Amino acid sequence: MATKPFAIIAGVGPGTGSSIARKFAQVYSVVLLARNPGNFTTVVDEINASGGQATGISTDLSDAQSVNSAFDKITQEYEGSALAAAVFNSGGGFVRKPFLELTGEEFSSGFESQAKGAFNFAQKTLPLLLTAKNTPSPPTLIFTGATASLKGSANFSSFASGKFALRALAQSLAREFGPKGVHVSHVIIDGVIDIPRTKAWTFEHEDAKLSPDAIADSYWHLHTQPRTTWGFEWDLRPYVEKW
């Protein structure tokens, strides 16, 4: 049974989620959630081999039953420990397609993965964050947004609808739970992230992609902000990104 504070990272893949997990694992035990265990197995093994504490749980964030099952395991393993931070980093629901070619299922996928997934995650993490005691920094809930959180571009109606809803949820939760001591933030990731899938993508400037490790540093900074100066929404983009 764990005793030190822990963090939950939901939506872990080979890029941003793994970098966030490594960053938070420097101080906390970490629980990594992803639908596909292959997305978190490597980073869980890496953290544990380096002296940290990590566990992974296969979870479909859009499925309430799956989320409930995951949190039953978490509360059992971490009974007596404080949840210091929770990060919703799901990238699901990404559909790029002309609107008239979208199926109803494809359109709903944006809402299911982003808004509903975030709802399921927040409903389980907020009670733990509200009761967290003696954590090094204020209990924190961070949501990962995207360019689509602010701009519904052509062919992105599904993803943008989900991301708009996610941002609205984050705003509402920040206003409700901030006065109760939980720091809720929304981070807009605007640009191409430097992950294995985008390694072959070339740009005019070699540093035109977002560094996952730098994103993780920004998330950690948000988490460690004192209650007197909380940031709600941050935009992170490469210096050459048009916006």
DAKAHU-V276830 format. One record per residue. N is the residue number from 1. PSI is psi in whole degrees, -180 to 180 (NA if undefined). NEAR is the number of other ideal C-beta (glycine too) atoms within 10 Angstrom. Layout:
<<N/PSI/NEAR> <N/PSI/NEAR>>
This chain:
<<1/128/8> <2/154/16> <3/-30/11> <4/160/13> <5/154/22> <6/165/27> <7/150/24> <8/125/29> <9/115/32> <10/128/27> <11/64/26> <12/126/30> <13/-164/20> <14/-2/16> <15/-108/21> <16/-47/27> <17/-42/28> <18/-40/26> <19/-41/24> <20/-42/30> <21/-46/27> <22/-41/20> <23/-49/22> <24/-25/26> <25/-13/24> <26/-21/11> <27/-36/19> <28/163/25> <29/149/22> <30/143/28> <31/126/29> <32/129/27> <33/133/30> <34/152/25> <35/-43/19> <36/116/11> <37/-28/13> <38/-19/12> <39/-24/19> <40/-12/30> <41/-46/14> <42/-46/13> <43/-33/25> <44/-47/23> <45/-40/12> <46/-45/15> <47/-45/24> <48/-37/13> <49/-26/9> <50/6/11> <51/-2/7> <52/-174/18> <53/117/15> <54/148/25> <55/150/19> <56/144/23> <57/126/21> <58/121/15> <59/132/28> <60/105/20> <61/-24/26> <62/-8/24> <63/112/16> <64/-39/15> <65/-41/9> <66/-42/17> <67/-43/23> <68/-43/13> <69/-42/15> <70/-42/23> <71/-24/22> <72/-42/11> <73/-41/13> <74/-48/23> <75/-31/14> <76/-45/9> <77/-33/15> <78/24/21> <79/129/10> <80/-8/7> <81/153/20> <82/136/19> <83/111/27> <84/-34/25> <85/148/31> <86/134/27> <87/123/30> <88/111/27> <89/28/27> <90/133/24> <91/12/17> <92/165/18> <93/12/25> <94/106/16> <95/123/19> <96/106/11> <97/142/15> <98/141/9> <99/-43/11> <100/-9/5> <101/-6/8> <102/141/17> <103/163/11> <104/-36/7> <105/-41/10> <106/-41/14> <107/-43/19> <108/-24/17> <109/-33/20> <110/-46/27> <111/-43/20> <112/-47/19> <113/-36/26> <114/-67/35> <115/-51/21> <116/-40/21> <117/-43/26> <118/-38/26> <119/-49/19> <120/-43/24> <121/-45/27> <122/-38/21> <123/-29/13> <124/-32/21> <125/-34/24> <126/-42/20> <127/-35/13> <128/-39/21> <129/-37/25> <130/-29/13> <131/5/10> <132/134/20> <133/145/7> <134/38/7> <135/150/20> <136/-32/13> <137/164/17> <138/141/19> <139/135/26> <140/140/26> <141/117/26> <142/133/23> <143/135/29> <144/119/28> <145/-168/24> <146/176/22> <147/-38/20> <148/-11/25> <149/-24/27> <150/-19/16> <151/115/14> <152/89/15> <153/162/11> <154/139/9> <155/7/15> <156/29/21> <157/-37/20> <158/-54/27> <159/-43/28> <160/-40/21> <161/-42/19> <162/-41/31> <163/-36/29> <164/-45/20> <165/-39/18> <166/-44/29> <167/-41/22> <168/-41/13> <169/-45/20> <170/-42/25> <171/-46/15> <172/-44/12> <173/-37/20> <174/-40/20> <175/-31/11> <176/-42/12> <177/-13/18> <178/-50/16> <179/-14/8> <180/4/10> <181/7/12> <182/125/21> <183/109/24> <184/129/25> <185/157/25> <186/125/24> <187/123/25> <188/114/22> <189/108/22> <190/95/20> <191/-179/20> <192/130/16> <193/139/18> <194/90/21> <195/169/17> <196/-39/9> <197/-25/12> <198/7/13> <199/-38/9> <200/-8/6> <201/129/10> <202/146/9> <203/169/13> <204/-37/6> <205/134/10> <206/-21/7> <207/41/11> <208/-1/16> <209/152/19> <210/134/22> <211/123/16> <212/-37/22> <213/-36/15> <214/-36/12> <215/-45/23> <216/-39/21> <217/-40/14> <218/-38/18> <219/-41/25> <220/-39/18> <221/-43/11> <222/-45/21> <223/-36/26> <224/4/14> <225/140/15> <226/160/9> <227/-21/10> <228/-15/5> <229/65/6> <230/136/15> <231/137/13> <232/-58/15> <233/126/16> <234/141/16> <235/127/14> <236/123/19> <237/153/15> <238/155/18> <239/-23/8> <240/0/12> <241/133/16> <242/139/6> <243/NA/10>>
